[in-house]
Amino acid sequence: MTELDSEVQARLARARAEIHAAAETAVTECARAMVERARADCPVVSGRLRDSIGAEVSFDPNTGIIEARVYAAAPYAAAVELGRGRSRPQPFLLPALETQGPDLPRRLSRVVR
C-alpha cells in the first residue's frame, strides 16, 4: 500500500467515525424529543407513569444499526396508552412517535452535512 493509499484509508476511517457519531447524536436527540413529548402528553395522577418514560440508544457494530427505544416502564403504561375495559385509551407514546419520528431524517441530514 502506498503512502497515498494509507492517507486515503485514514481519511475514510475518520469520515466514517464522524458520520457514525453524528448519526448517533441525531438519533439520541430525536429519542429525547420523543420522551419530552410523551411526558408532556402523558396523563398524570401520581406522576409515576410520566416519570417512567425514558429512552435507550444502542449501536450494533455487526449490522451498523443505531436504534432508539422509547418506553414507559410503569406496569400499567399499556393500559393507559391503549385503554382497557371501560377505561378509554389515553395515548402518549404513539403521538410522540408520530410528531417527532418524522423529524429524524432532517436531524440526520443536518448533522451529516
ZAMARGU-4260 file (C-alpha; in steps of 0.2 Angstrom, whole numbers, plus 5000, padded with zeros to 4 digits):
<rodrens>
0) 5000/5000/5000 | 5007/5017/4995 | 5008/5032/5007 | 4993/5040/4997 | 4983/5024/4999
5) 4986/5025/5018 | 4981/5043/5019 | 4965/5040/5009 | 4961/5025/5021 | 4964/5035/5036
10) 4953/5049/5030 | 4939/5037/5026 | 4940/5029/5043 | 4939/5047/5051 | 4924/5051/5040
15) 4916/5035/5044 | 4918/5038/5063 | 4912/5056/5061 | 4897/5051/5052 | 4893/5037/5064
20) 4895/5049/5079 | 4884/5062/5070 | 4870/5049/5066 | 4870/5043/5084 | 4868/5061/5090
25) 4854/5064/5079 | 4845/5048/5084 | 4848/5052/5103 | 4841/5070/5100 | 4826/5063/5092
30) 4823/5050/5106 | 4825/5064/5119 | 4812/5074/5109 | 4800/5059/5109 | 4802/5057/5128
35) 4799/5075/5131 | 4783/5075/5120 | 4777/5058/5128 | 4780/5066/5146 | 4770/5081/5141
40) 4756/5071/5134 | 4755/5058/5147 | 4740/5059/5159 | 4746/5062/5177 | 4738/5056/5193
45) 4753/5052/5203 | 4767/5056/5191 | 4774/5038/5191 | 4769/5034/5173 | 4776/5051/5167
50) 4792/5048/5177 | 4794/5030/5170 | 4796/5037/5152 | 4813/5035/5145 | 4824/5031/5130
55) 4839/5020/5126 | 4850/5022/5111 | 4861/5007/5106 | 4873/5003/5091 | 4875/4985/5084
60) 4893/4985/5077 | 4889/4969/5067 | 4875/4977/5057 | 4879/4996/5059 | 4862/4999/5065
65) 4859/5013/5078 | 4842/5010/5087 | 4832/5020/5099 | 4819/5013/5111 | 4807/5025/5119
70) 4797/5016/5133 | 4786/5018/5148 | 4791/5006/5162 | 4776/5008/5173 | 4767/4992/5174
75) 4751/5000/5168 | 4758/5010/5154 | 4750/4999/5140 | 4733/5000/5149 | 4734/5019/5149
80) 4741/5020/5131 | 4728/5008/5123 | 4714/5008/5135 | 4707/4993/5145 | 4690/4988/5150
85) 4680/5003/5152 | 4695/5014/5153 | 4697/5024/5136 | 4714/5025/5128 | 4725/5040/5133
90) 4739/5038/5120 | 4755/5047/5124 | 4769/5036/5116 | 4761/5035/5099 | 4758/5054/5097
95) 4776/5057/5102 | 4782/5045/5088 | 4770/5052/5076 | 4776/5070/5079 | 4794/5068/5082
100) 4799/5052/5072 | 4797/5061/5055 | 4810/5074/5061 | 4824/5061/5061 | 4828/5062/5043
105) 4830/5081/5045 | 4841/5079/5060 | 4852/5066/5051 | 4854/5077/5036 | 4859/5092/5047
110) 4872/5083/5056 | 4879/5073/5042 | 4882/5089/5032
</rodrens>
